[in-house]
Amino acid sequence: MKVTVCIGSSCHLKGSRPVVEQLQALVAQNQLSDKVDLGGTFCLGHCQQGVCVTVDGELYSVSPETVTDFFNAHILNKA
Amino acid sequence: MAKFDTKVQLLKYKVLKEVARLAWKDQLLDHVMDIPKTIVPGKTPTMRCCVYKERAILAERVKLAMGGNAEEPHVIQVIDIACDDCPASGYEVTDSCRGCLAHRCEQACRRGAISFDHNHTAHIDKSKCVECGQCAKVCPYSAIANRKRPCQNACKIKAISITEDNAASIDHEKCISCGACVYQCPFGAITDKSYILNVIDFIKRSEGNTKYRTYALVAPSISSQFSEVKLGQVISGLKALGFHTVVEAALGADMVANLECQELAEKGFLTSSCCPAFVRYIKTAFPSLTEHISHNLSPMGALAKYMKEHDPTAKIVFIGPCTAKKMEVQLDTVRPYVNAAMTFEELQALFDSRDIDLASLEEDVLDNASYFGRIFARSGGLSDAVAEGLKEHNLTDFEYTPCVCNGIEECRAALLKLSHNALKANFIEGMACIDGCIGGAGCLTHGEKNKAEVDKYGRQALEKTISDAVSILG
């Protein structure tokens, strides 16, 4: 599973760093490091919906507050 | 109207803009020969003896704006016919000599090179003179002038000589491509090749970033440029030009600082690898010191590498103040990551070639790096960042003694000491340009306030530490 977090300027200002850090921790806690390929990209082209995260190409809007719910719904169940 | 320090820059800009304007429309091949006449219309010369010479020189400028001779990799080039063959005779007594009684000049000259004619006017015997300048210093009438070519004066590493037919000539074995001569030649006879056609081509072929994405990687010194508009408007302008997005090279500086402090603590001594002109200077002038050069890529290279790993088909264009970056991107270690390098001067020409009015654009955002990554743009910033890195990695036992070299002459002095084991420092921050990157030859303007602008921009960064800035990269 490929999870890409937008780390472009707009998303960065909306909290990409805590999103990346929390996702890293959640992936590690759930022993998903082998299954989840977590990466960053500069701008997914949907700056209004930041922080933008794609899971195998599908776009989601995440914030530092919603990252755990997002992880449970779209990564944990599918990985 | 665009703001430049000199009319030479303005002329260069006009050529670049015209070349770009035709290239966007795919009309360059058909109309390239018309450019000189577009820039110099009519019959009245404004720069040289006649419009025909002006146009002949412009034709040479057009060639270099189009990348010049592809077989010849060197970026800094002399336009022979533009060289005004400035006097280069060294110290000479001028008409201002009043034939005084004191003869301080004679007393000051340790070589006995000064004699006097029947009018008591001084003369310098060139076979004895060693160009020390003592006579000029002591003359109460300032009657002794140093006739030195501005290009040779600018080139502190002495890579410029004069050919038999009196034009300037660059020794490309020595040249570090810093561009000091480009900025200083009053006739614009030395210039840096431009690769804007490649940049335009990348943007066009991306078909609106659908075939692949084009990224503008901008140097933090941009904070001291385009001062009549907001930085956010420049970012909007870059996107209007056709870049997918804009990324701060300063994030690469954070990456470098994060690694450099660890490498330094491990090895005990390092010279910085951020400034490509400084790195090349060590390799050419002090090859025995090459082992001390930090193994990090430059900030540009480090970040572009990360970006290419995550987006392999990306086209990455570095935009900065630096002519030496155009050489750096040709290195085997950097070429896979950065597709082209251009200057702020060239960026202004690209904006205007598409009639992009920055002042009318909304402000976009640019925020990827920390304060410490951003201050790499000015002398001393890199050393401060390494100090911060040591602190953040709890390497405070390491006694850090940086030597900040502001400009290539200070670099030379430090490297000379190092080669004689007489340098009392364990880290050399080498920046070839005075003041660091904000003094680069590819800047639109150079001003007193530039350093303050960089520091202010640094303080505006969301991330306050290097660790936080690089943490986002995973």
Chai-1 contact restraints between the chains, C-beta under 6 A:
chainA,res_idxA,chainB,res_idxB,connection_type,confidence,min_distance_angstrom,max_distance_angstrom,comment,restraint_id
A,I7,B,I472,contact,1.0,0.0,6.0,A-B,restraint_1
A,G8,B,T245,contact,1.0,0.0,6.0,A-B,restraint_2
A,S9,B,V365,contact,1.0,0.0,6.0,A-B,restraint_3
A,S9,B,L366,contact,1.0,0.0,6.0,A-B,restraint_4
A,S9,B,D367,contact,1.0,0.0,6.0,A-B,restraint_5
A,S9,B,N368,contact,1.0,0.0,6.0,A-B,restraint_6
A,S10,B,V365,contact,1.0,0.0,6.0,A-B,restraint_7
A,H12,B,D367,contact,1.0,0.0,6.0,A-B,restraint_8
A,L13,B,V365,contact,1.0,0.0,6.0,A-B,restraint_9
A,L13,B,D367,contact,1.0,0.0,6.0,A-B,restraint_10
A,S16,B,I472,contact,1.0,0.0,6.0,A-B,restraint_11
A,R17,B,S471,contact,1.0,0.0,6.0,A-B,restraint_12
A,R17,B,I472,contact,1.0,0.0,6.0,A-B,restraint_13
A,V20,B,I472,contact,1.0,0.0,6.0,A-B,restraint_14
A,V20,B,G474,contact,1.0,0.0,6.0,A-B,restraint_15
A,G39,B,H310,contact,1.0,0.0,6.0,A-B,restraint_16
A,G40,B,L473,contact,1.0,0.0,6.0,A-B,restraint_17
A,G40,B,G474,contact,1.0,0.0,6.0,A-B,restraint_18
A,T41,B,H310,contact,1.0,0.0,6.0,A-B,restraint_19
A,F42,B,T245,contact,1.0,0.0,6.0,A-B,restraint_20
A,F42,B,V247,contact,1.0,0.0,6.0,A-B,restraint_21
A,C43,B,T245,contact,1.0,0.0,6.0,A-B,restraint_22
